[in-house]
Amino acid sequence: MSIVHPLVVGFLVALGVGLLIGIDRERNKGDGSTRQAAGLRTFTLASLAGAAAMAVGDEIVLATVALGMVGFAGLSYWRARDGDPGLTTETALVLTTLLGGLAIKHPEFAAGLGVVVAVLLAARSALHRFVRSVLTDDELRDLLIFAAATLVVLPLLPDEPIGPYGALNLRTVWTIVILVMAVSALGYVAVRVVGPRYGLPLAGLASGFVSSSATIGAMGTRAKDEPALMKPAVAGAVLSSVATVVQLAILIAATNMPTLQALWLPLILSGATAVLYGGAFTLWALRQKTQKHQAQGNAFSLATALTFAAILAVVLLVAAAAQDWFGEAGVLVAAAAAGFADTHSAAVSVASLASDGRIKPSQTIIPVLAAFTTNTVTKMIFAVTAGGRLFALYVIPGLLLMLAAAWAGVSIA
């Protein structure tokens, strides 16, 4: 049982939210004729008023108090209308009242929102400078496209298998579209922040934890559009496979530790090969003396992302057909077929069989590496289709060396 009464907690949170937002508004009130009406005390009292309304009544009372605050805010804006004061303070005042009411029932949520509001208010200059001076028209358009793809299209798609063999899931396929755009945008941002020689390798390594295949495709597109970025893009593409191996080891360990013990040598050899190969291209890119590069154009290509999704859909259909032809009894065939789309899900499925005692940990090695192999084929397809001949000639040898190192680990063990 809590020592402090929940009502006391709610009022304390409301007090804190009002003070936090009020401090920022007090610092930005101005002086003289342009001085705004609401400051530290006003915002604190508004938050406490919202809390009191919710405590003594219900949502109706809170709405009445909020409407009264809207009237006061409107009056304040009308009195200062000749100076083009904006609506930030007035809007924040009404929102602070509502947050005070929210603190009575959901203090944790109200506290978090209060911090977000205070951060937004305090970051006014930085946000204005970013929107007006840093963000380009093309980047704004890309941001809106990405937001629509993520927040509008994705929730509307059914999350169930359709098509031949039930191989296609529209939400899964569209998720790939979003991942490709996100990875490409991450690389674009990294190039703008730290430059291509550092940005693309770092972005590739980080994005590999999301999707190595999508990362290779995005890096290929970047290299094809801007040939000067070929070396760092190749480094980022290969280093994304390091993340694949690390994530694979973590998931297998979480599912069945004996399976990881059986696979530790192939995974270590494969990961080390990716580090060496990708590191070599990173050093090559760092030694390249080029003029400072400024990222231009689009953060991602929607057409490229849709192309990747189409390729994945074809691969899924082919894999499902192969699995149907050879039957469900073969763990090897099932794992290899699933590996075309994702190594991790196939490996976790095989490790789960070992965890259930249906197969021995030593019997998981070949199916997991089969999934690793077919997933490498998918990566090579993305490298060719996205980056063109030269990019593929640089990336594919690294992927094949990783694959050879993994299988060599089996023979050594």
N, C-alpha and C positions, 0 to 999 in steps of 0.2 A: 504493500500500500504506500502511495506517495505521501511524503511528509508535508509537502506544500499543497494546499487546496488548488484544484484545477482552475478555479476562477481567479485566484491570485496569479497563477502562471499566465493566464490569458491577459490580464491587465498589465503584468510586467512586460510581456512581449509587445503589447500595444504601445506601452510607454517607450520601449526601446526603438520600435519602428518609427514612432513619431519623432523622437530625438534624432535618430539617424538621418532621416530624410530632412528634418527641419534644420539640421546643422548645415547641410549643403545649401538649402534655400536661403538661410541667413547670410551665408557668405556671398550669395549672388543677388542680394536684394537691391544693391545699388545705393546711390545717395541722391539727395536733392529731389527735384521734381520727378525724376525717373524711378525713384525708390518704390519697390513693390510692397504690397500690404502684408503679405504672409511671410512669416519667418519662423524661427525656432519655436516660439511659444504657440503660434497659431497651428503649426503642424502637429505639435505634441498634443494640444487640446483636441484637434480634429480626430486624431487616432484614438484618444481616450473617449471621445464622444461616441465614436463608432462602437468601441468595446462596451460602453455603458448601455447603449441602445440594444445591443445583442443580449447583454446580461439581464436587463430588466424586462425585455420584451422578446421579440423574435425577428425574423427577416423583414417583416412589415415595418416594424419600428426602425430598423436599420435603414431600410429604403427611404423612410420619411426623413431621417436625419441626413442621409446622403443627398436627397433632393434639396434640402435646405442648404447644404454646403454648395450644391451646384448653383443655387441662387446667389449666395455670397460670392462665389467665384465669378459668376457672370457679371455681377455688379462691379467687382474689382476690375474685370477686363474692360467694361464699358467706360469706367472712369479714366482708364489709361489708354483708351483706344487711339488717341492722337499720336502716341509714341510708338506704335507698332510693337506692343510688348510681347506678343506671342501668347500661347496658351499653356506653356509648360508648367508654370507654377500652379495655375488654376486646375489643370488636369491632375497634377500630383496631389493637390489638396484633397480632391474628391477621392482619388485612389487611396490616399492615406486613411481617410475615414473608413472606407470599405475594408482595408487591411486591419484596422483596429477591431472591426466587428468580426472579421475572420479569425483573429487571434483568440477569441473566446472559445471557439469550437475546434479550431485546427491551429494551435500556436506554432508548431514546427513549420507548417506550410506558410503561414503568415510571415514568420521570421525570415524564411528563405526569400520570399517575394519582396519583402522590405529591403533586403540587402541588394537584390537585383535592381530595384527601383533606384536606390541610392547610387549604385554603380553607374547606371545609365545617366543619371543627372550629373554626377561628377565627371563623367567622360564626355561631356558636351563638346568641348573644343576638339578633342581627339577624333570623335565621331564625325563632326562637321568637316574637319580637315580630310579625313579618310574618304568621305563620300564626295566631297567637292574637288579634291586635288589628287587623290591616289586612285580611287576606283574609276576605271574607264567605262565608257558606254557599252563596249563589248562585254566587259566583265560583269556589269550590272545585268545585261541580258542573260548571260550564262547563269548568274545567280538565280534569276527568276525561273529559267528553264529547269534548273536543278530542284528548286523548291517545288515547282509544279509536278515534276516527275516523282518526287519523294512524298509530298504531302497530299497531292490530289490523285494522281494516277494509281500509285501503289496500293492505297487502301481500297480502291474500287475493284481491283483484280481478284478473282477467286483463288483461294489457297487450297486447290484440290487437283489431283491428276486428271488430265484430259488427253485426247488423241490416241493414236495407235499405241497399244501396250500400256496405256496410262503413263507414258514416259514424260509428258510435259506438264509442268506446273507454271501457269502464267505469272504468278507472283514471284516464283523463284527466278524465272527468266528475266523478269523486269528488274529484280534485285541486282542481277548481273549488269544490266544497263546502268543502274545507279552506281554500282561499285566502280565500273569503268570510268564514269564521269567523275566520281569522287577521287579516284586515284590520279587521274589526269590533272584534276584541279589542284590536288596536293602537290604534285610535282611542279605545277605552274607557280603556285605560291612559294614553294621552296626556292625556285629559281629567282623569283623576285626578291626574296628576303636575303639569301646568302650567296646567290649566284649559281650558275649551272654546274660548276665543277664540284661544289659541295652539296648543292640542293638536290639534284637528281639522285645521286647514290643514297643519300639519307632518306629521301622520300620513297625510293624503291624498297629499302630495307623495312621501313615502317609500314608501307602499304602491303608488303608481303604477308603480314599477319591478317590482313583482310582478304586478299585474293592475289596469289602470285600470278595466276594466268591473266587476270585483269591488269595487273601491274605491268606485265610484259607487253600486253597490248597497248597500254597507255604510253609506255616508254617508247615503243616502236613508232607510235603516231608522232610523238614529240621529235624523235630522231628523223623521221621522214619529212616532217614539215620544216625542221630546222637542222640541216645536216651538220652544222657546226657543233651541235650538241650530241653527236653520235657516241662519243666515248663515255661521257657521264651517263647517257641514257642506257647504254649497254651495261655499265656498272650497276645502275639501279635495277635493271631487269634481272641480272644474275643474282645480285644480293637479295632480291625478293625471295629467291629459293632458299636462302639461309633461314628466313623467317618461316618458310614452309616446314623445314626440318625441325626447327625449334618447337614450333607449335605442334607438330606431329608427335614429338617426344613427350610433350606435356600432356596431350590428350590421351596417349596410350598409357602413360604412367597413372593418370587419374582413373583409367578404366581397368587396367590389369597390369600390375607391376612386373610379374614374371614375363609378360609379353615384351615389355621394354627391355628387360634383361636379355632376352633372346635377340633383340634387334639393335642393341646399343652400338655394336661395332659398325654395321652398315650405315646407321644414321650418323655416327660421328665422322666416318670417312666421307660420306656424301656432303655433310655440312662443311667440313674442312675444305673440301674441293671447291665448293661454292665460294667460301671466304677467300681462298687464294685466287681463284679466277676473277671474281668480282673485285677483289682488292687490287689485282694487277691493272684492271681497267681504270679503277679509281685513281691509282698513282699515275697512270698514263694521262688521265684527264687533268690531274693537278699539275703535271709538268708542261701541259700545253699552254703556251703563251698566247693568249687572245685578248682582244679588247674587252672591256667590261660589257657584258651582255645584258640587255634590258628585255625582259619577256614582253612580247607583243602579241596581239591577236586574241584568240579565244583561249579560255582556260581548259576547254575540252571540246570534242567534236561529237555532237549527238548522232550524226550518221555513223561514225566509227563505233560508238557504243551499241547502236542498233545492229550493226553488222556482227559484232561479237556475240550479241544475244542470239542472232540467227544461226551463227556457227555452233554455239553451244546447244541450241535446240536440235540441230541435225545430229550432233555427236550423241546427245541423249537418246534420240530415236534409234540410231545405229546400235548403241550400247544395249538398249532394252531389247532390240530384236535379237542380238547375239545371245543375251541372257536367256531369252525365251527359247531359242533354238537348242541351246546346250542344256537347258533345264536348270532348276533351282538347286539341284543336289550338289553341284560343283561349287564349293566355296571359292576356288581359284577363279572360275569364270565370272562369278557374281562380283567378286572384289575387283577384278580387272575391268569389268564393264562399268562399275560405279566409279572407278578411278578416273575415267575420262572426264567426269564432271568435277570430282572433288576427292583428293587423296585422303583427307582427314575423316570424312564420313565412312569411307570404306575401311580404313584402318581401325576406327573405333568399333565398327560392326564386327570385324574379325576378332579384335581383342575382347569384345563382349562374349563371343562364342567360347573363348578360352576361359573367361571369368566364370561362365556357366558350366564349365567342365565338359563341353561338347567336343572340344579339340584340345590338344596339348599346346602349351606355349611355343614349343619348337615347330609346331605345324602352322604357326601364324606367319612365319618369316616369308615364305614364298607368296602367299596371297597379298600380304601388305606390300611387298616389293613389286608385285604385279600391278597393283593399283598405282604405285609410285611411277611405274613405267608408262602406263596408259595416260596418266596425268601429264607426264613429260611430253607425250605425243601431242596432247592438247596445247601445251605451252609452245611447242614448236610451230603448230598451226597458227597460233596467234602471232608469233614472231614473224612468220612469213607474210601473213595477210596484212599485218599492221605496219611493220617496219620496212618491208621490202627486202631485196636480195642482200644488200650489204649488212643491214642490221641482223638479219637471220644468220649470215655467215659468221658474225661475231658472237651471237648469243647461243646458237644451237650447239657448237662445240662445248661450251661450258655446261649446258644441260646434259649432253651425252657423257661428259666426264663425270658429272655428279652421279648419273645413272650407273656408269661403269664402276665407280667407287663403291656404290651401295651393293651391287652384286658381287664385287670382289670381296667385300666384307663377309658375305655369306660363305664363300669358299675358304676364306682364312679361318673363320670361326668353326 
